[in-house]
Amino acid sequence: MLAYKTMENYWLDWLSTKTKSWNWDADAKQRQILSLAVGLGVNVLEAYANSPPWWMTKDRATAGGDKGSEENLLASTIDQFALYLATVVSETKTRWGVAFNYVEPFNEPMSSSWEFPGSQEGYHFQLETQNEVVKRLRSHLDTFKLQPVNVSVSDEISPTQALAPLTGMTENGTVLWAVGKLNTHGTAAVRGLDRAALKKMARDTNLKVWDSNYSDDDDSGLALAQPISQDINEMGVSAFVYGQVLNSGGSGLIQSNLWVNWMGEANRKFYVMAHYSRHIRPGMEIFSTNDPNTVGI
């Protein structure tokens, strides 16, 4: 795993929950980017975790477990993980004046690809563990008087992959009360079907649904326009988030190589994304059409 993909964690002394013992100087560059974004007008913020801190895991690593299909979170640290997330969200508000709207504790948690040594931080969670983390996270947020911060679930790799675990959560009354938003990823190669089913689920539970991470390798933007339209029309998303704003080749909206600190020109797909984001503004209503590739505004 490249060094720039390794995220520092704030909680150093796992024997102490007192935040004075945490390292609040960690991860300074990401915090700077966050503050810059807020300064430029970003007003909807979601915190998420690729992995729990290393000491909460069975194999003491954040880049996957020994087996990608098996639970890697120590049962004794479930509450600590939820507390960690809630504490970071709380301290971000009090220390740096940045208020998150949502917190997502998972990133493609049902995937079996998170095996050590992975190319990025990643983690497999069984559904039972996800349920417990969500409930405890909601409780800790409430303890910090962060009732306006909603818990999002669960950023699976595609709508098809997301359907089963989200069905399990939303049909479980002991979990649904803690859920504030539905998330799914939409990576081009594995987008799958079931967008309509997620749209119905969101409507039945009165929850918003996001495509919280889409990416493709087509620098022209032609491959980007279709999923934006389809996710709006077929899944009813209230947000479409492009996951590789800065990257090399065709995947980035803007050409860059983070490992050599270089940034280049915008790919054509940047302007395709801008065509939607500049014309579809907060509060607008989307009209239904007979063509899933046409967005009516």
N, C-alpha and C positions, 0 to 999 in steps of 0.2 A: 504494500500500500504506500503510495507516494506521501511524503511528509505533509504536504499541504492539505491532505484529506484527513489527517489525524486531528481531531478536535480536543482542545484542552477542556477539562471538566473543573467545576468550581469546588466540589465537595472532596476535600483531601483526607480528612480524618474521619473515617467511617464510624468511629466510636463516639463521635460528637455530632449532634444535630444543630448546635449553636452556630449561627451564620458568621459569627466573628472569627471562627476558625477556618472558614472557607476562603478560597483564593479568588477574590472579586476582580483581580487584575488579569485573570485568564481570558483568552479568546478575544483580545483587544481589537483585532482587525475586523472580525465579524460584527462586533458591537459598533465600530466606527461606520461600517457600511449601513447598519440598521439606523443609526442616528442620521446619516446623510439622507437615507431614503425618506425618513420622517420629515426632515427639513425640506425636502423637495415636494412634499405634499402627500406622501403615502399615508393613508388613514385607516386601512384595514390590515391588521397584522396577525399572523399565525406563527406560533412557536412549534417546532416539532423536534423529535429525537430520532436519530438513526439507530442508536443503541444506548442502553444504560451504561453508566460508568463501569470501567473494567472490573472493579472489585465486587460488583454485584453479579457477575457472571460465573458460571460453573468453570469455564476454561480460562478465566482471567484475561479475556481479550475482547475488544470491541469490533473486530473484523470477522465475526462469524464464530460458530461453534464447531466442535469436532464432527458433528453430523448436522447438516443443514435442515433436516426435517424434524429435529428434536428440540425440545424446550431447553434454553440455555440460561434462563434467569433462575438464580437461586431462590427457592421458595421463601427463604428467610428474609429476602430483600425486596419483596413485592411492594410492601408499604414504603420502604426507603426510596424506591424508584419513583413512586407517586409523589412522595414528599419532596424529592429532589426537583422534579418538574415544577411543582407548585411554588416551591421556594424561589427558583430562578425567575419565574414569571412575576412573583411578588417583588423581588429585589430589583428586577429590571425597571419596574414602575417607580419604586421609591428611590433608588440610587441614580437612575439615568433618565427618569421622566418619560419612559416609553411604555405605553399601555398596550398589551396584547389583547386582541379580541377573541382569539382561539388558541388552544393548545392541543396538539396532536401527539400522543405518546408513542405512536408506531410509524414505521415506514416499511410497507410490504411485509407485514409480520408473518403471513402464512406461506411465504415463499420458502422453498427448500434450497435455495441457492446460496444462503448465507453460511458458507463453510470457511473455516480458517485455513490458510490466510487469504482473506478476500481482498479485492482491489479497492474496497471502500468499507466504511463502517456499516454494519448491518446485523440483523438479529431476527431469529425466529421465535415467535410467541404462539403457543397454543391458544385456542379460543377461550378456554377456561381462565387462563392467566390474563388474557386481554380484558375479560369481563371484570376481573378483580382489580386490575390496574385502573380501569375507567372509573369504577365506583370509588376507589380510594382517592384517586386524583380529584374527583369532584368534591369529595369531603374535605380534602386539604385546601383546595381553592376557597371553599366556603369559610374555612377556619381563618384564612388570610383576608376575609371580607372581599373576595374577588368573585362575587356572584355573577357580575356581567361577563366574565370570561367563560366561554363555552368550550366543552371538550369535544374534539372532532375524532371520528373513527372512520376507517382505519387504514386508509391509504394503501389498499392492495394494488397489485400491478395492473389490473384491468377491471372493467365493470363485471365481467364474468367471474373473475376470481373474488371480487368483493361481495358478490350477491349472497353466498352462503353464510359467511361470518356476520355480515350486516343483518341478514334475516334472523340469525340466532340472537343477536343483540337486541334488535328492535321488537322481537316477539317475547323477550324476557323482561317482564315488568320490573325485576330487581336491578336491571341494567339500564333500561330505556330512560329512566328518570335522570340518569347522569349524562346522557348523550345530547349534545347540542348541535351537531352538524354531521353530515355524511360526506366522506371523502373517498375518491377513487383516483387511481392513476390511469393514464391513457397512452402509454408508450406505443408508438406506431406499430411495431411488429406484433404486439400482443393485445391490441385494443379489445378484440372480442365483441360479443353481442351483449344483450341484457341491459342496454341503456334504458329501454322502456320500463323494465322491471324496477330499476333503481328510481326512475322518475315517479312511479306509482308508490314505492316505499316512502320516498320523501314526502309525497302528498299525503299519504295515510298517516304519517307520524308528525306532520307539520314541521318538518326539518328541511333546511337547505341542503343542497348537494353541490359539491365542487368537483371538477376535474382538477385536482391539485398538483398534477405533475404530468405534462405532456411533452414529448420531444420526438424529433425525427431527424434524419440526416440529409434532407433535401434543402439546399441553400436557396432554391428559387422561391420557396414559400407555397408552391402549388399543393404539396402534401399537407401543409398546415391549414389551409383554408377549409378543407372538407371536415376534419374533426372538430374545428371550432363550430361550424354550422350544425353538424350532427349532434354534438354534445348539447348545444343550446336547444335544438328542436326535439331531439329524441330522449335526452336525459334531463332536460330542464335545469341545467346548471346555472347557478348565479355567479359563478366565477370559473374562468378557464386560465390556468396558470402554466406558463411555459417554463420548463424546468432547466433549460440550458441557455440562459441569456448570454453568458460569456463562455465560449468554447471554440476550439479549433475545428476546421473542416466545415461540413454542412450543418452540423447540429446546433451551433451557436447562432443566436440572433446577431451577435457581434463577434467578429473574429478575435480570438485571444488564446494565449497559452499561459495559464496561471503559473505553471512550474518554472517559467523563465521570465515572469512578470512583464509580459508583452500584450498590448492591445492594439488591434488593427481596425479595419473598416467594418461597417455594418453589412451583413449579408442581405440579399433581397428580401428574405423572409421577415426581416425586421420591419419592413414597410408593410408587409401583408398583415402582420400582427397589429401594427399601428392603425391600419385601415379599420379594423374592428374596434380596438380600444379607444380610438379617438372619436368614433361615431356612435358607439353604444355606451351611453353614459349612465351613471347611477340614477336609479329612479325611473328609467325608461321601461316601457312595457314592450314585450316581444309578441308579435302577432303570429298566429299559426299559419302555415302555408302547406300546399300540397307537395312541396319539394323540400326534403330534409337538408338539401345543400343551399337553401336560400333562407336568410334571416330577415324577418319582417320587423321593421322598427318604425 
